[in-house]
Amino acid sequence: CLYLGACLDPPHRAIVTELAVHGSLWDALRMDLSAPFVCSDGTKGGSLWPDSLFGDTTTTTINNSSERIKRKGNPGTATPPAGTWPWCLVKKVAAGAARGMTYLHNGSPPVLHRDLKSANLLLDDSYTVKVADFGLSRLKAQERSMTGNCGTVQWMAPEVLANQSYAEPADVYSYGIILIELLTQECPFDGMSPIQCALAVLNKGLRPDIPPWCPPSLEALIRSCIAQSAESRPTFSQVLSALDTMS
């Protein structure tokens, strides 16, 4: 978020930033779209997802590995449910978050967010994403990867949960969970306690369900982001390139 100023006088110490009219992505996903949101092509709201996204099969190459997704059942019946955000808005938010994270990771030294989740993505009046809450962020050490169990469990990468060394791919994993949220509009691992979630992710490779109507190209991107192996995940620059190919 754009820094505007600060109040240092007690008891109301505060940092003042630009106004995020639509609040956090977490909140926005649980509210009706104010407006309706108007896509760049003039389409208003609804759950419009272009037919070009819903092919039978797609092979997507991300991070030098190919992910082949074949849609189950009849593609013609695999449509987003009522209330789903339109594709143009999902893509805008997904690309905006990836663009912000690209900026952080391309810094010198790179900045790792370490607590990337929907509650830390703020939306302005045009649903432009502002990456926020850097309370757990760290500059990446030049000679070593960081360790430490931090962040919110449902969005934490396996290597972070295991208290192993980690780097930029940990943020990419968190982003993949956010992509699933954009589709389901539900809390990841809903109904599970934090410890149940952590053990299932670590020991069973559990991930939130991707909706059966998810376009194959987007599903391939999500699966690459939430791969168990950090080395198999794309960079945010590669995420942006993949999103650009989706009409």
N, C-alpha and C positions, 0 to 999 in steps of 0.2 A: 504494500500500500504506500501511497505517496505521503511522506512525512510533512506535516504542516507546522507543528510546533509542540510545545510541552508546557505543562503547568507544574511548577516545582514547589508551590506553596502548600504545606500540609493543611488540612488532612486530605486534600483532593489532588494528590499528585497523579498526573495522567499524561500520556502521549496522545497527541491529536493527529489524526490521519484523515485522508479524504473519506467522504461518506460512502459506505457500501449500502446502497438503497435496498437491495434484495437480501442483505444479511449474508450468512454463510451458505455454502452449497448444501450442507446438511439440512439447514432449515428450509431452504428453497425447494428441495426435493419433496418436502412434506407439505407444501402449500400449493394452491392453485396458481398457475402462471398469472401474474398480474399483467395486464394488457388484454388480449393475448399477445404473446411474443410474435413478432413479424419477421419472417425469414427474409434473406436478401432477395429472393425471387418474388417477394410479395405475398407468399403463403402465410396464413395466420394460424398459429397454434395447432391444436389437434394433435394427433399422433402420426403425422405424415412422415413416412419413410419411403424414399424412392424405390421403385421396383428394381432399379439397377443394382441395388445393394444385395438383393436376395437371389443369388445364383445357387444352383445345386451344389457346386463344388468350387472351392477356391484354393489356390496354392500361393501362399504369401511368404516371401523371403524377407526375414527380419534378422539383423545381426548375423548375417551370413549363414543362417539355417532356415530351411524351408518348413513351413507349418501347413499341412494340407487338412482342410476342414471339409467334410461332406455333410450336408444338411440331412437330418433324419426326417423321414416322412415327406409329405407334399409341401414344397416351398410355398405354394399358393395359399395354404392355410396357416402358415407360420407368420402371423402378423402381430405387431405390438398391441397390447391391451389398451383399452381406453384409459386416458390419463397419463400415458407415457409421454415424456417430452418429445417434441419433434426432432428428427434427425439433425436439422440445421442447428438447433440449440445444443444438442448433445455434442455435436462436432465442435461448435464454437467454444464450449466450456472445456472439452477435452484438449483441444488445441491450445487454448489460453493457458491452462495449467501446465501443459508440456512446454510451452514457450517460456513461461516464467522459470520453470525448473532448468531449462536449457541455459538460461542466463546465469543461474546460480552455479550450475555444474561447470560452466565454461569460464568461471572466474579464475583469477590467479592469485592465491590458490583457490581451488574449487570450494564452494560452500555446500555442505550436506545439510539438508533440512532436518532430518531425523524424526520428524513428527508430522509427516504429510498425511492428511486425511481430509474428508469433506468439510469438517468443522473449521479447518484452517484455510479454506479457499473462500474468499469473499467476492461478492458479485455487485458491480455497480448498476446504474440504471439501465444499461444496455447489455447486462449479463456478461460484461468483460471480467475475467478472473483476476483477482489480486491475491497472490500468495502471501499468507500472513502467519503470525505466531512463530517467531524464530527463537523462542525460549530454549529449545534444545539444539538449535543449530550450532555447527562447529565448522571452523576452517579445517579443511583436510590436511593432515600432517604430510609433509613431503616424503618422509622415509618410512612411514608405517600406516597401517589402516587402523581405524578406531575400533574400540570395543565398548561394551556397556549396554545394559538392557534399558532402553529408554523408548519413549513413544507410546502410542496406544495399541494395545495388544492386537486388536482385530486387523490393524493395518501394518503390523510389523512383519518384516521379512524373516524367513526361517533362521538365517545366520545371526540376526539380531536377537531373536528369541533364544537362540542357543548360546548367546554371549560370546560369539566368535568375532573375529575381525571382519569388518565390513566397509564398504565404500559406496560409491554412487548407485550401484544396482539396488541397494536397499531402498532408496527413494523410488526407484522405478517399480519395485514390487508394490509399494504403497499406492502408487499411481494406478497400477493394474486393478487393485481392489476398488479404487474410486471409480474406474470405468464400469465395473460391475454395478456399483451403486447408481450410476447414471441410468442404467437400464432397469434395475429392479426397484429403485427408490426405497430400498429397505436397508436396515442395519446389517452389515456383514456378520455372518455367523450368529444371526438372531436366535435367542433362546439358549445360547451357550455361555457359561461363565468364562471370565478371562483365562483361568487356568485350563479349563476344558478346551478352549480355543487354541491356546498355545501348544498343548500336548498333541492335539489332533493335527495341527499344521506341521509340527516337528516330526511326529512319529508315524503319521498316516498320510502325509501330503495333502491334507484336506484343504479345499478352497471353497469359497462361496459358489453356489450354482450360477452358471451363466444361463440366462433364459433361452429356451429352445428356439425362440424366434430371432435371436441375435444374428445379424448378418455374418456370413462366413469370414469375410475379411476382417471385421471388427473382432470376432471371436479369436481369430488367429493372433491378432495383436495382443488381446488380453492374455491369452495363454502364454505368449512369449514374455510378457511383463511379469507374470506370477510364476514363472518357472522356478523349480526348487533350487536349481543351480544358478548362482549369481552370474556366472560367466555366460549363461545362455540368454540373459535378458538384454534387450536393446538399450541403447543410450536414448536420451530424450530427443536428440537430433534425429535419430532413426524413427522414433515414435512419430515425430512431426511429419517426416517423409511418408510414413505409412498412412497417416491420416489424410495427407494431401491427395493420395491416390483413390480415396473413397469418395464417390460422387454424392 
